Amino acid sequence: MEIGKVPHDLLNQIVFQKLKHFDQKVKVAPGIGEDCAILDIGEQFLVLSCDPITGASKEVGRLAVYVSCNDIASCGVRPLGLLVTILLPPGSSEDDLDRTMTEIAETATSLDVSIIGGHTEVTDAVNRIVINTTAVGISDKKHVIFSAGAAPGDKVILTKTAAPEGTAIIAFEKEEELTKEFGAGFVGRAQAMMRQISVIDEGVAAGRLGTVSVHAMHDITEGGIYGALWEIAEASKTGILVYEDSIPMAEETRKICGYYRLNPFRLIAGGNMVLTTPDSDLVLKTMRDLNIPATVIGEIVENPMKRLIYKNEKREVEQMSVLRAPKSDELYKLPR
């Protein structure tokens, strides 16, 4: 198998089909496009999500907090607490642990999220620091949004510019090379995109609007924007039309992806949220009021076989391609 997330067909065949028993309290179980488990605990939902950080070697503490907290936010819920497992390779120093834990603590504090437990050890099972986080949130039921709610006629909205996480990771990993090519100022701006990776504000705001105004929501991780759009259509059993020219992209992302010959739409994209809505004006205004850039980039259609990428909204057939299930993320094509 390729490096990265296990392909969806194998997840269905080997993983999900083995999961036969679910307690009656399980409202949302594992599935393609589902970011979180959701448990019915009476008058509220308990929302949980876990994720590892494996594709980066720098700023891993910050990324570990963002990635799981973003999953909770994609349900319209503010994350409450975080369980953290830190695995350090042999030879790690106390400074390595101190730096990682400082990143975790600072980022969690900035998001008003409590570190509520976890585990820390040195092990020869890893050759660099690996962090796994489990985030927890609690919410009134009326404010929880699911990935599988997209409906025909919905507009598809993307927040921020494409792939802030992937841009920042590459800028840190390849700092010296990119500085020689584009200059220190350029690299600094690309690295600063690490501070754009939280989607809690837009997720919670969408949750307040409720499921009447926001039918589905999905934060973007491995597989990039196109992967997330396919997943939201797959979870909702719908089709989707994507207008590539409408997807906003920062100059830093465009140049870095061009330099390394990466597809920016298939690059890990923490910091981007996808929402589907029957009232795009309301959602765009809500995001604008929070100073969060947001753009309509497509629409949901009924036919699940119709998942297409057009260059623009003119839907010119000669510039059309099929939106396919995500494979290994573009980040793993980066020269080591």
C-alpha positions in Angstrom: 0.0 0.0 0.0 1.1 3.6 -0.6 2.1 5.9 2.2 -0.8 7.9 3.6 -4.4 7.2 4.6 -5.6 3.7 3.6 -7.7 4.0 0.4 -11.5 4.1 0.9 -12.2 0.8 -0.9 -9.8 -1.0 1.5 -11.2 0.7 4.5 -14.7 -0.5 3.5 -13.5 -4.1 2.7 -11.0 -4.7 5.6 -11.9 -2.2 8.4 -15.5 -1.1 8.3 -17.1 -4.4 7.4 -15.6 -5.9 10.5 -17.4 -3.4 12.8 -20.7 -5.2 13.5 -21.7 -4.1 17.0 -22.7 -0.5 17.9 -24.4 0.5 21.2 -27.8 2.2 20.7 -26.1 5.5 22.0 -23.9 5.6 18.9 -25.5 8.2 16.7 -22.6 8.4 14.1 -20.4 5.4 13.6 -17.2 5.1 11.5 -17.7 5.7 7.7 -16.3 7.4 4.7 -16.3 11.2 5.1 -17.3 11.1 8.7 -14.9 13.2 10.9 -16.2 12.2 14.3 -18.0 9.6 16.4 -21.1 11.0 18.0 -22.8 9.5 21.1 -26.3 10.3 22.3 -25.9 11.1 26.0 -29.4 12.3 26.7 -30.1 15.9 26.0 -26.7 16.4 24.4 -24.3 14.8 22.0 -20.8 13.8 22.9 -18.5 14.3 19.9 -15.1 12.6 19.7 -12.3 12.4 17.1 -8.7 11.1 17.0 -5.9 11.7 14.6 -2.1 11.2 14.4 0.5 13.5 12.9 2.8 11.6 10.7 3.4 13.7 7.6 5.5 16.4 9.2 8.6 16.6 11.4 8.4 20.3 12.4 5.6 22.1 14.3 4.1 18.7 15.1 2.8 19.8 18.5 0.7 22.6 16.9 -0.5 20.4 14.1 -1.5 17.7 16.5 -3.8 20.0 18.4 -5.3 21.6 15.3 -6.1 18.4 13.5 -8.4 16.8 16.1 -9.9 20.0 17.3 -10.8 20.8 13.7 -12.7 17.5 13.4 -14.9 18.4 16.4 -15.5 21.9 14.9 -16.6 20.3 11.6 -19.6 19.1 13.5 -20.4 22.7 14.6 -19.1 22.0 18.1 -16.5 23.7 20.1 -13.8 21.2 21.3 -13.6 21.0 25.1 -10.6 18.7 25.9 -7.8 16.8 24.3 -6.0 13.5 25.1 -2.5 13.4 23.8 -0.2 10.5 23.1 3.5 11.4 22.4 5.8 8.7 21.0 9.5 9.8 20.9 12.2 7.8 19.0 15.3 6.6 20.8 17.9 9.4 21.2 15.3 12.1 21.7 16.4 14.8 24.1 14.6 16.5 26.9 14.6 19.6 24.7 12.7 17.7 22.0 10.0 16.8 24.5 10.0 20.2 26.0 9.6 21.9 22.6 6.8 19.5 21.5 4.9 19.9 24.8 5.3 23.7 24.6 3.7 23.8 21.1 0.9 21.5 22.3 0.2 23.6 25.5 0.4 27.0 23.7 -1.8 25.9 20.9 -4.4 24.3 23.1 -4.5 27.4 25.4 -5.0 29.7 22.3 -8.0 27.6 21.3 -9.4 27.5 24.9 -9.0 23.7 24.9 -7.9 21.7 28.0 -5.3 18.9 27.9 -7.1 16.3 29.9 -4.9 13.3 29.7 -2.7 11.1 27.5 0.6 9.1 27.4 4.2 9.8 26.8 7.0 7.4 26.0 10.3 6.7 24.2 10.0 3.8 21.8 12.0 2.2 18.9 8.7 1.7 17.1 9.1 5.2 15.6 12.0 7.0 13.9 10.7 10.5 14.6 8.2 12.1 17.0 4.6 10.8 16.4 1.7 12.4 18.2 -1.9 11.1 18.4 -4.6 13.3 19.8 -8.2 12.6 20.7 -10.5 15.6 21.0 -13.8 15.7 22.9 -16.7 18.1 22.6 -20.3 18.3 24.0 -23.2 20.1 22.4 -26.9 20.6 22.3 -28.3 18.3 19.6 -29.8 21.1 17.5 -26.3 22.6 16.8 -24.6 19.4 15.5 -23.9 19.2 11.8 -23.0 16.0 10.0 -20.8 15.3 6.9 -23.6 13.3 5.4 -26.2 16.0 5.1 -25.5 17.6 1.7 -28.6 18.0 -0.4 -29.1 18.6 -4.1 -29.2 22.4 -4.8 -26.8 23.2 -2.0 -24.0 25.6 -2.8 -20.5 24.4 -1.7 -18.5 26.9 0.2 -14.8 26.8 1.0 -13.2 28.9 3.8 -9.8 30.6 3.4 -7.3 30.0 0.6 -6.4 26.5 -0.6 -4.1 24.2 1.5 -2.8 26.5 4.3 -1.5 23.4 6.2 0.3 21.8 3.3 1.8 25.2 2.4 3.1 25.8 5.9 4.4 22.2 6.4 6.5 22.4 3.2 7.7 25.9 4.0 9.1 24.6 7.4 10.4 21.3 6.0 12.1 22.9 3.0 13.0 26.3 4.5 16.6 26.5 3.3 15.8 25.4 -0.3 12.8 27.7 -0.6 14.6 30.7 0.9 17.3 30.4 -1.8 14.6 30.2 -4.5 12.0 32.7 -3.3 13.6 34.7 -0.5 13.1 34.8 3.3 10.1 37.0 3.2 8.2 34.6 1.0 9.1 31.6 3.2 8.1 33.6 6.3 4.6 34.3 4.8 4.2 30.7 3.9 5.2 29.5 7.4 2.8 32.0 8.9 -0.1 30.0 7.3 0.4 27.6 10.2 -1.6 30.1 12.3 -4.5 29.8 9.9 -5.1 26.1 10.5 -7.8 26.2 13.1 -11.4 26.0 11.8 -13.0 26.3 15.1 -14.5 29.7 14.6 -16.1 28.9 11.3 -17.3 25.5 12.5 -18.9 26.8 15.7 -20.5 29.7 13.7 -22.0 27.2 11.3 -23.2 25.2 14.2 -25.1 28.2 15.5 -26.8 28.6 12.2 -28.1 25.1 12.5 -28.9 22.3 10.1 -31.6 24.4 8.3 -28.9 26.7 7.0 -25.9 24.4 6.9 -26.6 20.9 5.7 -23.1 19.4 5.8 -19.6 20.3 6.9 -16.2 18.7 6.6 -12.8 19.9 7.5 -10.0 19.1 5.0 -7.0 17.0 5.9 -5.1 14.4 3.8 -6.3 14.2 0.2 -6.8 18.0 0.0 -9.8 19.9 -1.2 -10.7 17.5 -3.9 -10.5 14.6 -1.5 -12.8 16.3 1.0 -15.3 17.2 -1.7 -15.5 13.6 -2.9 -15.9 12.4 0.7 -18.8 14.8 1.5 -20.5 13.7 -1.7 -19.9 10.0 -0.9 -21.1 10.4 2.7 -24.2 12.2 1.4 -24.8 9.8 -1.6 -25.0 12.8 -3.9 -23.1 14.2 -6.9 -21.1 17.4 -6.9 -19.9 20.0 -9.4 -16.7 21.8 -8.6 -15.5 25.0 -10.3 -11.7 24.9 -10.1 -11.1 28.6 -11.1 -13.3 29.7 -8.1 -11.0 28.1 -5.5 -8.9 30.9 -4.0 -5.2 30.2 -3.7 -2.4 32.3 -2.1 0.6 33.1 -4.2 2.8 31.2 -1.7 0.8 28.0 -2.2 0.8 28.4 -6.0 4.5 28.9 -6.2 5.5 26.2 -3.7 3.3 23.6 -5.4 4.6 24.7 -8.8 8.2 24.4 -7.7 7.7 20.8 -6.3 5.2 19.8 -9.0 2.4 19.1 -6.6 -1.3 19.4 -7.1 -2.5 22.1 -4.6 -6.1 20.7 -4.7 -4.8 17.3 -3.5 -2.5 18.7 -0.8 -3.3 18.3 2.9 -5.5 21.3 3.7 -6.0 21.8 7.4 -7.4 25.3 7.8 -10.0 24.9 5.1 -13.6 24.0 5.9 -16.1 22.8 3.3 -19.8 23.7 4.0 -22.9 22.9 1.9 -25.8 25.3 2.3 -29.2 26.2 0.7 -28.5 29.8 1.8 -25.1 30.8 0.6 -25.7 34.5 1.2 -26.3 33.9 4.9 -23.3 31.7 5.3 -21.0 34.0 3.4 -22.2 37.0 5.5 -21.7 35.0 8.7 -18.1 34.2 7.7 -17.5 37.8 6.5 -18.6 39.1 9.9 -15.9 36.9 11.5 -13.3 38.1 9.0 -13.0 34.6 7.6 -12.7 34.5 3.8 -15.3 32.2 2.2 -16.0 31.4 -1.4 -18.7 29.4 -3.3 -16.7 26.8 -5.3 -19.4 24.4 -6.5 -22.8 22.9 -6.0 -24.4 19.6 -4.9 -26.4 17.6 -7.5 -28.7 14.6 -7.1 -26.9 12.0 -9.3 -24.1 10.4 -7.3 -22.5 9.3 -10.5 -22.0 13.0 -11.5 -19.0 14.1 -9.6 -17.2 16.5 -11.9 -14.5 19.2 -11.9 -15.0 22.1 -14.3 -12.4 24.8 -15.0 -15.1 27.4 -14.4 -18.9 27.8 -14.0 -19.4 27.7 -17.8 -19.2 23.9 -17.5 -17.2 23.5 -20.7 -17.0 19.8 -21.5 -13.5 20.0 -23.0 -12.2 21.4 -19.6 -14.0 18.8 -17.5 -12.5 16.0 -15.4 -14.0 13.4 -13.0 -13.7 14.0 -9.2 -12.2 10.8 -7.9 -11.7 9.3 -4.5 -8.5 10.6 -2.8 -5.3 8.6 -3.0 -1.9 9.3 -1.3 -1.6 12.9 -0.4 0.6 15.2 -2.5 2.7 15.9 0.6 4.2 12.4 0.4 5.6 13.3 -3.0 7.8 15.9 -1.5 11.5 15.0 -1.9 13.0 13.9 1.4 
